[in-house]
Amino acid sequence: MTDPLTLFDEWFADARAAEINDPEAMALATADAAGQPSVRMVLLKGHGPDGFVFYTNEQSAKGEQLAANPRAALLFHWKSLRRQVRIEGPVERVSDADADAYFASRARDSQLGAWASDQSRPLDSRDIFEQRFEQVQVRFEGQEVPRPRHWGGYRVLPNRIEFWSDRPYRLHERKLFTRSNDGWTEGLLYP
Ligand SMILES: Cc1cc2nc3c(=O)[nH]c(=O)nc-3n(C[C@H](O)[C@H](O)[C@H](O)COP(=O)(O)O)c2cc1C
């Protein structure tokens, strides 16, 4: 039986070779405590048997939704390959050490942006954001920019991964992997 993580690696490598930009872009769906879904794009910053990792502001709308309901769905659509991958499962925060390491690898202006942006909160004018950015530039001048406490990563622990590929006449192929205590089970779905 194929391991879905191995198959994901193969498809991800194909996407890196084929997509003109952002093969690592994925839609992240979360829902609040009332069940209202919300979806937005984020970037995949790590993956493996442990899960699929992205980074964000934990006080953002998605951060609040994940605090109330720590489950998510991810969707990759690699248009030029005519493929999609759907991933679902519970979510946990990545360790502070991992978040520190990834934050330290980012461009300085991205690090400063993480301090300046009150992600998902109303902003009265673009000028105010630019002023906040200048203030953090001054605040951290001549020093390394530390990771803000509210900025971190989440890991989606997959218990369902579906690989969809386009076939002529809408006879698409859907391969579904579901995880139980015994490991992964593979099956097909009608398109
Ligand atoms: C291609 C693409 C990649 C993005 N990657 C991220 C990301 O990795 N982390 C992030 O916080 N926002 C990312 N964004 C912005 C989010 O889509 C979103 O606007 C922001 O995180 C606020 O979402 P929220 O209000 O639902 O929390 C990305 C947007 C696009 C279009």
Ligand as a Chemical Component Dictionary entry (heavy atoms), coordinates in Angstrom:
data_LIG
# 
_chem_comp.id                   LIG 
_chem_comp.type                 NON-POLYMER 
_chem_comp.pdbx_formal_charge   0 
_chem_comp.three_letter_code    LIG 
# 
loop_
_chem_comp_atom.comp_id 
_chem_comp_atom.atom_id 
_chem_comp_atom.alt_atom_id 
_chem_comp_atom.type_symbol 
_chem_comp_atom.charge 
_chem_comp_atom.model_Cartn_x 
_chem_comp_atom.model_Cartn_y 
_chem_comp_atom.model_Cartn_z 
_chem_comp_atom.pdbx_ordinal 
LIG C1  C1  C 0 -0.750 32.928 -1.390 1  
LIG C2  C2  C 0 -1.018 33.467 0.008  2  
LIG C3  C3  C 0 -0.248 33.003 1.066  3  
LIG C4  C4  C 0 -0.486 33.467 2.363  4  
LIG N1  N1  N 0 0.247  32.941 3.397  5  
LIG C5  C5  C 0 -0.034 33.317 4.680  6  
LIG C6  C6  C 0 0.633  32.672 5.768  7  
LIG O1  O1  O 0 1.479  31.771 5.609  8  
LIG N2  N2  N 0 0.318  33.087 7.038  9  
LIG C7  C7  C 0 -0.624 34.063 7.266  10 
LIG O2  O2  O 0 -0.853 34.391 8.426  11 
LIG N3  N3  N 0 -1.293 34.651 6.253  12 
LIG C8  C8  C 0 -1.022 34.295 4.959  13 
LIG N4  N4  N 0 -1.717 34.884 3.922  14 
LIG C9  C9  C 0 -2.772 35.880 4.254  15 
LIG C10 C10 C 0 -4.040 35.120 4.666  16 
LIG O3  O3  O 0 -4.702 34.594 3.510  17 
LIG C11 C11 C 0 -5.021 35.986 5.476  18 
LIG O4  O4  O 0 -5.328 37.176 4.773  19 
LIG C12 C12 C 0 -4.499 36.369 6.856  20 
LIG O5  O5  O 0 -3.752 35.309 7.444  21 
LIG C13 C13 C 0 -5.641 36.755 7.798  22 
LIG O6  O6  O 0 -6.559 35.679 7.891  23 
LIG P1  P1  P 0 -7.635 35.567 9.096  24 
LIG O7  O7  O 0 -8.187 36.959 9.305  25 
LIG O8  O8  O 0 -8.659 34.593 8.638  26 
LIG O9  O9  O 0 -6.892 35.073 10.324 27 
LIG C14 C14 C 0 -1.495 34.442 2.608  28 
LIG C15 C15 C 0 -2.253 34.904 1.526  29 
LIG C16 C16 C 0 -2.021 34.424 0.247  30 
LIG C17 C17 C 0 -2.883 34.937 -0.888 31 
# 
loop_
_chem_comp_bond.comp_id 
_chem_comp_bond.atom_id_1 
_chem_comp_bond.atom_id_2 
_chem_comp_bond.value_order 
_chem_comp_bond.pdbx_ordinal 
LIG C1  C2  SING 1  
LIG C2  C3  SING 2  
LIG C2  C16 DOUB 3  
LIG C3  C4  DOUB 4  
LIG C4  N1  SING 5  
LIG C4  C14 SING 6  
LIG N1  C5  DOUB 7  
LIG C5  C6  SING 8  
LIG C5  C8  SING 9  
LIG C6  O1  DOUB 10 
LIG C6  N2  SING 11 
LIG N2  C7  SING 12 
LIG C7  O2  DOUB 13 
LIG C7  N3  SING 14 
LIG N3  C8  DOUB 15 
LIG C8  N4  SING 16 
LIG N4  C9  SING 17 
LIG N4  C14 SING 18 
LIG C9  C10 SING 19 
LIG C10 O3  SING 20 
LIG C10 C11 SING 21 
LIG C11 O4  SING 22 
LIG C11 C12 SING 23 
LIG C12 O5  SING 24 
LIG C12 C13 SING 25 
LIG C13 O6  SING 26 
LIG O6  P1  SING 27 
LIG P1  O7  DOUB 28 
LIG P1  O8  SING 29 
LIG P1  O9  SING 30 
LIG C14 C15 DOUB 31 
LIG C15 C16 SING 32 
LIG C16 C17 SING 33 
# 
